[in-house]
Amino acid sequence: QVQLVESGGGLVQTGGSLRLSCVASRSIISIPRMAWHRQAPGKERELVASITSTGTTRYADAVRGRFTISGDDVMVYLQMNSLKPEDTATYYCAAWGFASGTYWGKGTQVTVSS
């Protein structure tokens, strides 16, 4: 099992930046893939970015070039720059790749004002 706790959300103006943090209950090297997802009101949860235990990253087209995922020890970060109102959502940290399923944090709210 993996416990995940997100932090770093908040209210920011268009064009601003935020850094989200996720602390895992074990080293991320032992987790096949860590990811950030987001869910806006009335929309499905979507993948934002992911990073494997070997450091390979992937990004959704909507955030590529603006967001950066990184990890260290038990932490996973999502640096978000040039934020847009459409980035407003609850952001969730997730740990993938276990036979027992995917583990999720409770989320942190990001609101981008226009």
C-alpha positions as CSV (number, residue, x, y, z in Angstrom):
1,Q,0.0,0.0,0.0
2,V,0.9,3.6,-0.5
3,Q,-0.4,6.7,1.3
4,L,-0.3,10.0,-0.6
5,V,-0.8,13.5,0.7
6,E,-0.9,16.5,-1.7
7,S,-0.3,20.2,-0.8
8,G,0.5,23.4,-2.5
9,G,-2.8,24.3,-4.1
10,G,-4.3,27.7,-4.0
11,L,-5.7,30.7,-5.8
12,V,-3.5,32.3,-8.5
13,Q,-4.0,34.8,-11.3
14,T,-3.7,33.9,-14.9
15,G,-0.1,33.7,-15.9
16,G,1.0,32.8,-12.4
17,S,2.8,29.8,-11.0
18,L,2.2,27.2,-8.3
19,R,4.2,24.1,-7.2
20,L,2.2,21.1,-6.0
21,S,3.8,18.6,-3.7
22,C,2.9,15.0,-3.0
23,V,4.5,13.0,-0.1
24,A,4.4,9.3,-0.4
25,S,4.6,6.8,2.4
26,R,7.5,5.0,0.7
27,S,10.3,5.9,-1.7
28,I,9.1,6.7,-5.2
29,I,11.8,4.5,-6.6
30,S,9.8,1.6,-5.4
31,I,6.7,2.8,-7.2
32,P,6.4,2.0,-10.9
33,R,4.8,5.3,-11.9
34,M,3.7,8.4,-10.1
35,A,1.3,10.8,-11.6
36,W,-0.7,13.9,-11.3
37,H,-4.3,13.9,-12.4
38,R,-6.9,16.7,-12.3
39,Q,-10.6,16.9,-12.2
40,A,-12.6,20.1,-13.0
41,P,-16.3,20.4,-11.9
42,G,-18.5,18.4,-14.3
43,K,-15.6,16.8,-16.1
44,E,-13.9,13.5,-15.9
45,R,-10.6,13.1,-14.1
46,E,-7.7,13.4,-16.6
47,L,-4.0,12.6,-16.5
48,V,-1.8,15.7,-16.3
49,A,1.7,14.2,-16.0
50,S,3.5,11.1,-14.9
51,I,7.0,10.0,-14.0
52,T,8.4,6.5,-13.8
53,S,10.7,5.1,-11.2
54,T,13.5,5.5,-13.7
55,G,12.6,9.2,-14.4
56,T,10.8,9.0,-17.7
57,T,8.1,11.7,-17.9
58,R,4.9,12.2,-19.9
59,Y,2.6,15.1,-20.2
60,A,-0.9,15.8,-21.4
61,D,-0.9,18.0,-24.5
62,A,-2.7,20.7,-22.6
63,V,0.1,21.3,-20.2
64,R,3.2,20.3,-22.1
65,G,5.8,23.1,-22.0
66,R,4.1,24.7,-19.0
67,F,4.1,22.0,-16.3
68,T,7.0,20.0,-15.0
69,I,6.8,16.8,-13.0
70,S,9.8,15.7,-10.8
71,G,10.5,13.5,-7.9
72,D,12.9,12.9,-5.1
73,D,13.0,10.3,-2.3
74,V,9.4,10.3,-1.1
75,M,8.3,13.5,-2.9
76,V,6.7,14.2,-6.3
77,Y,6.3,17.7,-7.5
78,L,4.3,19.4,-10.2
79,Q,5.6,22.8,-11.1
80,M,2.9,24.7,-12.9
81,N,3.8,27.9,-14.9
82,S,1.8,30.2,-17.1
83,L,-1.4,29.0,-15.5
84,K,-4.7,29.5,-17.3
85,P,-8.3,29.6,-16.0
86,E,-8.8,26.2,-17.7
87,D,-6.2,24.7,-15.3
88,T,-8.7,25.2,-12.5
89,A,-9.4,21.8,-10.9
90,T,-8.7,19.5,-8.0
91,Y,-5.3,18.0,-8.5
92,Y,-4.7,14.4,-7.4
93,C,-1.5,12.5,-6.8
94,A,-1.5,8.9,-7.8
95,A,0.7,5.8,-7.6
96,W,0.3,3.3,-10.4
97,G,1.5,-0.1,-11.3
98,F,0.6,-2.2,-8.4
99,A,-1.3,-5.5,-8.8
100,S,-3.5,-4.2,-5.9
101,G,-4.5,-1.2,-8.0
102,T,-3.9,2.5,-8.1
103,Y,-3.5,4.6,-5.0
104,W,-4.8,8.2,-4.7
105,G,-4.4,11.2,-2.5
106,K,-7.3,13.3,-1.4
107,G,-6.5,16.1,-3.8
108,T,-5.6,19.8,-3.6
109,Q,-7.6,22.6,-5.2
110,V,-6.1,24.9,-7.8
111,T,-8.0,27.9,-8.9
112,V,-6.8,30.3,-11.6
113,S,-8.6,33.6,-11.8
114,S,-8.9,35.5,-15.1
